Structures are given as structure tokens and as C-alpha cells.
Amino acid sequence: MSAAARERLIVGLDVPTIAEAEALVAKLSDTVSFYKIGYQLAFIGGLELARDLLRDGKSVFLDMKLLDIDNTVAHGVENVAKMGVNMLTLHAYPKAMRAAVDAARGSNLCLLGVTVLTSMDDADLKEAGYDTDPRSLVIRRAEQARTAGMGGIVCSAEESAAVRQIIGPNMALVTPGIRPAGSDAGDQKRVVTPGDAIRNGSSHLVVGRPVVKATDPVAAAKAILNEMSLAL
């Protein structure tokens, strides 16, 4: 596996307890250097775990998907920036993104705009009140994120190639819903293999269950890293 692949693989610590997250990190410590902390852990000590990971030299992606009035988003982003985490998500609504960009200015925090969740398809968007398809909404949100000055985008790897054309070579393009060939898609509806995601223009891949639920998480992570290395 290459060092470049290792910097691009983000393992989602989607487990129910801090103890399980710490045990998983210990197992993966020689293989994985970047971790995602989301809602499941955030409310039971995940923010403290994030600080511990940062002190140990790991990279942290805080997946909070912020969305609120401008002032609240700005103050939240300011405090997250002080933590020193590497990436933070917010929903890609233009006003929220502009407030976040202003608040993060001068820090090293990479702000990521979440376009359309990879668990959503045409029917889900229609039910939510959108008169468009996922790809079209992703493209629109990507354009708005670029204009707002965001650090990157979160989208399905199915849209990576089109989004990369819009955001250019320098913005991060983070793709969840990654599933190695033959693995269970679970509740994800727009999934792509690690190699195809890299070839489509993704800069970082978020992988949860294929590693976390694997009988051998280290072997699973190494297989994904090898596939990514071949695609880079």
C-alpha cells in the first residue's frame, strides 16, 4: 500500500461505545491514520476521543453535518477549529456555508459541504420536497460550495467525476458509501468500489462497516488500501 492511499482512507468509527472505538483504533494503528467521528460517538464522549486521536498524531474527520442559523453555525465552526480537527461537515446550504467559511478563516480546518446523502435516491428526494434527482442536486450544491469558498464536497462516488469537473483539482472530494466488490451495500443506495472512487476523482474515501464489521478489520483495511494504491 502507498503512503498516499493511507492519507486518503478515512475509517468511520461507527460503533456504539468509546471502548469499542478505542479498541478498533488500537487494532488499526499501524494501518490507518485517519478516522471519522459522527453522531453515534459524539454524544457519548466522541469529542474527547477526537482530541485523544489528534494528540496521538492521527487525523480526524468530525462528521456533524451542521445546519442552523448563520450565527450558530459560525460559533460552532469557530470552536471546532480550535479543537484542531482536520475536516468538518455541514449541509451544503449557501448561507450556512458562507457563515462557516468566514468563521474558519485563518485556521487549517477543511470544511466539507454535504450534498446529497448516499442513502437517498430519487424517491427519497421527492418525499423530502425536492423536484429534482440526486445527481442534479449534487451538481448544484457543488457549484454553491465552490462559490462559497468551501474546502471540499461530500458526495457519492457515482457523482465524483462530474463534481471534480466543477470544483477543480484542489478542493477535497470525500466519498462515503464505499463498498469493496462483493460486500453488502446495507442501507446505502449509491455505492462504488474503492478503486472506481479514486479513478472517478475522489480524494478521500470514508469506509465504515466493511472495516468495522469485518472479522479481521486490519486485513479488510489493507485490502482497501491496496485497491486504492493501484488506482492512484
N, C-alpha and C positions, 0 to 999 in steps of 0.2 A: 504494500500500500504506500501511497505517496504522502508527503507532509501536506501537500495542497489539499488532498482529499480529506485528511484528518481535520483540517481547519474548516472544512465545509460541511461536515456531518454534525448535525445537532440532534442529540438523543433526548427525546421527551421523557422527563421523569414523571410519567403519568401513573403513579402508584398511590395507594391510599394513606401511607404513613411516611413520616420523615425517616424512621428507622429503615424502611424498605428502600427509600431513595438513597440513603447513605450507603446501604449495603450494595446497591446496584452501582453506585459511583466507585466504590472500592473495587468491585469486580472489573469495572471497565477502565480503571485509572490509567493503565498503560496503553489503552487503545483509543479512548475517546477523550477529547479535551473541551467539548462544547456541550452545554446542557440547557434544556428548556424547562422552565418552571411556569406552570399555569395555575388555573383556579384550584384544581384539586389539592395541590400542596400549599398554595399561597395562604390559605385560611387556617392552616394548622402548623405554621412555622416555616413555610417555604421562603419567606423573605430573609429570615435568619440563615437558612440553608444557602441562599444565594450569596450572602456575604461570606459565608464559610468557603464556598467554592471559589469565589474571587480571591480570597486570601491564599488559597492553595494553588493559585495560578491558572484556574480554569476560566473559561469564557461562559457567560450566562446570557440567555435569551429569556427575558421576562415577558410572558405571553398574557397580557392583561386586557387586550382589546378595549382600550379606553374609549369612552364616548360620553360626553356630558357638555354642559355649557362651557364656553371658552375659558373662563376664569378658573373653573375647577380642573379642566384638562391641563391648563398651564401650570398650576401649582402642583398637580400630581407629577407632571413630567419633570419639573424642577427637582423634586425630591428623589425621583428615580435616578436622575442624572447624578445626584450627589452620592448615590449608592455605588456608582462605578460599573453598573451592568453594561453589557455590550449592545444589546438590542431590546427594544420595547415596541409592542404592537398597540395600535389604536385603529378603530374603524375608519375607513378612508372617506370620511365626510369632509368636504373642503374647509369649513370653518374650524372644525376640530384640528385638522392637520396644520392649518396656518398658526393656530394658537400654540400647538405643540412645538412646531419648528422655532417659533420665537422664543419659547421657554427653554429649549435645548441648545440654543445658540451659544457657542463657545465651549461646549462640552464634547466628549467623544461618543456620546450616545447616538446610536443609529436608530432612527425612528422608522418603523415599518407600517405602511398602510395596508390593512386587511381589506381585500377587495370583495370577494365572494367566498364564503366558507366552502371547503371541499366536500362537505356533507350535503350541499344543496344542489339541486338540479332545476330544470325549467319549472316543474310543478311547484317546487318549494318557493321559488321566487314569485310565482303568480299568487300563491297563497299569502305571501307577505305583502302583496300590493304592488309589486313591480311589473310593469308592462314591457318586459324585455327578457332576453335569455342570459345565462351566466356569462358567456363569452363577451357579449356586448357590454354588459355592466362592468366586467373586469377591465376591459379596454378603456372605458370612460373613467373609472377610478384611477387607473394607472396614469392617464393623462393629467388628472387633477392632482395626483400625488407628486408628479414631476414638477408641475407648475408651483405647487406649494413649497417645494424645496425639501421634500422628504428624503430620508436616506435610502429607502427601498420599498419594496412591494411584497405582499404575501398573496400568492395565487396558486391555483392548481398548475402542475407542470404541463397539463394539456394546453394551457394558455401561455406558457413561458416564452415560446419563440415569438409570438405576436407581441407580448408585453416587452420583451427585450428590444424589439424594433422601436418601441415608443419611448422607453426610458433611457436608452443608450447603454454604453458599456460600463458605466461607473456606479450606477445605483445597484444596491443589493436586490436580488430576486430570490426570495425564500419560498420554498415549496413544501408544504405538508402533503399528506395523502400519498406518501411514498410506500410502495409495496413491491418487494422483490418478486420476481416471476414465480407463480405458483402459490403465493401466500394469500391468506384470506383478506378480502377488502374490508370486512367489518361494516361499520356504518358510513364509510367513505364511498362517494359515488363517482368521483372524478380522480382516478388513481393512475399512477405512472411508475415504471420501474426506475431504480436509481440511475442506471446508465442513460436511459432515454431523457430523464430530467436534466442531467448535466448537458447532454447533447442539445437539448432544446433551449439552453441558455440560463438554467437555474444556477445561482451562485452558492446557495446553501440548501441542504435537504434536511427536513425535520422528520425523524423516524421515531415512532413510539412503540406501538405494540409488536412489530416484527423483531425488535430487540428486547424490549422489556418482558414480553411474554414467552420468549424463546427458551427452550430447555437449556441452551448454552448461549447466554447473551454475548459473550466475548466472541465466539465463533460467528454468531449472526452479524455482529458489528463489523468484524473483519471481512466477511463476505461482501457486505455492502460497500465498505471502503475499497475493496479490490475492484468491484464493478465500477465504482466512481473513478478510480485511478485509470482504468482502461479507457474511460470516456473523456478524460481531461486532455 
